[in-house]
Amino acid sequence: MKKKKAITFILFVLLLLRVLSFLPPLKELFKKNYNYERLERAYYSSQYMVEKPEGAMPDNALYNFTAGYYLRGDNPILVNPEQPPLGKYFLSLSLVFFQNTVVITYFFFYLTIFAFFLLAKLILKNTDLALITTFMFSFEKIFLNQLRYTPMLDIIQLCFIILSFYFFIDWVENKKRKTLILASVSLGVTVAVKFFITALVIFISWVVFLAIKKRWRQIFRLSIWVGLSTYLILSVSYLRVLWEEPSLLRVLK
């Protein structure tokens, strides 16, 4: 028993050292370096506004600008309407408290790692294997690139995708209403952060899984909660737009 606890502790320390190695110096993390005017000039001279732009504006710069744009109370469908606004509102929240969008990126980065560990433990039923799996996940280059090109919406969406699977599996195993609601809310946030197709594929996979198990009542309950959660979260996300156009369907069109 002591040997097993020692192995678990060593694995935990290795994972902790690994994830903490990504954290920049606090002075750099909390640096107030947001410049809305510079981003605004870059946006209005970019490919989004000019037929022959001087240079291309990358996605992370676009999201950075949009976060400040939303913070001014402007209509969220006028800038970057291709993506739902919730993820960029998270970035705006970071601007309110820290005057940069780096802090919120690291917050979701570490929350994603923690959520991945919870999911791995739930599936593998073994803490040591979950720690090893999470340690391996921390080397994924696409995941780590979210810290190189900040801010990006993918890290926020990934966090809620993992949480949605965690709560869904827990609901299937334990049949608790609380985890059904949390799975539905997590999937609804996934829709409201970035293009809906990812969440749709996840939802279909859940329905197919339950259909194979012939759990028709659970499919009905899942559909109701996911639909309701998604509608409410999207409504709140587009509240600024709905103030002028009350129909959510027209806004999404």
Solvent accessible surface area in square Angstrom, and as a share of the most:
residue,aa,sasa,rsa
1,M,169,0.76
2,K,177,0.75
3,K,156,0.66
4,K,107,0.45
5,K,132,0.56
6,A,49,0.38
7,I,75,0.38
8,T,33,0.19
9,F,133,0.55
10,I,99,0.50
11,L,36,0.18
12,F,99,0.41
13,V,46,0.27
14,L,88,0.44
15,L,16,0.08
16,L,72,0.36
17,L,110,0.55
18,R,52,0.19
19,V,13,0.07
20,L,87,0.43
21,S,78,0.51
22,F,38,0.16
23,L,67,0.34
24,P,30,0.19
25,P,98,0.62
26,L,114,0.56
27,K,183,0.77
28,E,98,0.44
29,L,13,0.06
30,F,91,0.38
31,K,106,0.45
32,K,149,0.63
33,N,78,0.40
34,Y,55,0.21
35,N,62,0.32
36,Y,23,0.09
37,E,102,0.46
38,R,127,0.46
39,L,11,0.05
40,E,54,0.24
41,R,157,0.57
42,A,44,0.34
43,Y,11,0.04
44,Y,102,0.39
45,S,45,0.29
46,S,1,0.01
47,Q,77,0.34
48,Y,81,0.31
49,M,102,0.45
50,V,57,0.33
51,E,165,0.74
52,K,174,0.74
53,P,48,0.30
54,E,168,0.75
55,G,43,0.41
56,A,87,0.68
57,M,8,0.04
58,P,78,0.49
59,D,67,0.35
60,N,33,0.17
61,A,22,0.17
62,L,3,0.02
63,Y,10,0.04
64,N,32,0.16
65,F,0,0.00
66,T,0,0.00
67,A,0,0.00
68,G,4,0.04
69,Y,21,0.08
70,Y,9,0.04
71,L,88,0.44
72,R,150,0.55
73,G,41,0.39
74,D,46,0.24
75,N,17,0.09
76,P,3,0.02
77,I,59,0.30
78,L,119,0.59
79,V,5,0.03
80,N,13,0.07
81,P,73,0.46
82,E,113,0.50
83,Q,32,0.14
84,P,17,0.11
85,P,1,0.01
86,L,30,0.15
87,G,0,0.00
88,K,0,0.00
89,Y,68,0.26
90,F,46,0.19
91,L,1,0.00
92,S,5,0.03
93,L,89,0.44
94,S,2,0.01
95,L,9,0.04
96,V,76,0.44
97,F,135,0.56
98,F,71,0.30
99,Q,69,0.31
100,N,2,0.01
101,T,5,0.03
102,V,36,0.21
103,V,20,0.11
104,I,20,0.10
105,T,2,0.01
106,Y,24,0.09
107,F,113,0.47
108,F,5,0.02
109,F,0,0.00
110,Y,56,0.21
111,L,53,0.27
112,T,0,0.00
113,I,11,0.05
114,F,113,0.47
115,A,0,0.00
116,F,42,0.17
117,F,34,0.14
118,L,46,0.23
119,L,25,0.12
120,A,7,0.06
121,K,86,0.36
122,L,26,0.13
123,I,96,0.49
124,L,73,0.36
125,K,134,0.57
126,N,52,0.27
127,T,42,0.25
128,D,22,0.12
129,L,88,0.44
130,A,0,0.00
131,L,7,0.03
132,I,72,0.37
133,T,45,0.26
134,T,0,0.00
135,F,66,0.27
136,M,130,0.58
137,F,34,0.14
138,S,0,0.00
139,F,101,0.42
140,E,74,0.33
141,K,159,0.68
142,I,128,0.65
143,F,6,0.03
144,L,37,0.18
145,N,50,0.25
146,Q,18,0.08
147,L,29,0.14
148,R,170,0.62
149,Y,108,0.41
150,T,32,0.19
151,P,1,0.00
152,M,38,0.17
153,L,0,0.00
154,D,49,0.26
155,I,1,0.00
156,I,2,0.01
157,Q,16,0.07
158,L,54,0.27
159,C,0,0.00
160,F,30,0.13
161,I,28,0.14
162,I,12,0.06
163,L,27,0.14
164,S,0,0.00
165,F,61,0.25
166,Y,46,0.18
167,F,34,0.14
168,F,10,0.04
169,I,41,0.21
170,D,21,0.11
171,W,0,0.00
172,V,15,0.09
173,E,84,0.38
174,N,76,0.39
175,K,122,0.52
176,K,113,0.48
177,R,159,0.58
178,K,135,0.57
179,T,9,0.05
180,L,0,0.00
181,I,54,0.27
182,L,66,0.33
183,A,0,0.00
184,S,0,0.00
185,V,59,0.34
186,S,7,0.05
187,L,2,0.01
188,G,0,0.00
189,V,14,0.08
190,T,0,0.00
191,V,20,0.11
192,A,0,0.00
193,V,0,0.00
194,K,40,0.17
195,F,101,0.42
196,F,98,0.41
197,I,80,0.40
198,T,51,0.29
199,A,2,0.01
200,L,72,0.36
201,V,89,0.51
202,I,12,0.06
203,F,45,0.19
204,I,88,0.45
205,S,50,0.32
206,W,4,0.01
207,V,37,0.21
208,V,77,0.44
209,F,78,0.33
210,L,0,0.00
211,A,33,0.25
212,I,128,0.65
213,K,105,0.45
214,K,149,0.63
215,R,72,0.26
216,W,154,0.54
217,R,196,0.72
218,Q,15,0.07
219,I,27,0.14
220,F,133,0.55
221,R,75,0.27
222,L,0,0.00
223,S,44,0.28
224,I,92,0.47
225,W,72,0.25
226,V,15,0.09
227,G,41,0.39
228,L,87,0.43
229,S,9,0.06
230,T,23,0.14
231,Y,122,0.46
232,L,96,0.48
233,I,28,0.14
234,L,15,0.08
235,S,19,0.12
236,V,105,0.61
237,S,4,0.03
238,Y,17,0.07
239,L,111,0.55
240,R,86,0.31
241,V,5,0.03
242,L,27,0.14
243,W,217,0.76
244,E,108,0.48
245,E,55,0.25
246,P,113,0.71
247,S,37,0.24
248,L,11,0.05
249,L,128,0.64
250,R,165,0.60
251,V,20,0.11
252,L,86,0.43
253,K,203,0.86
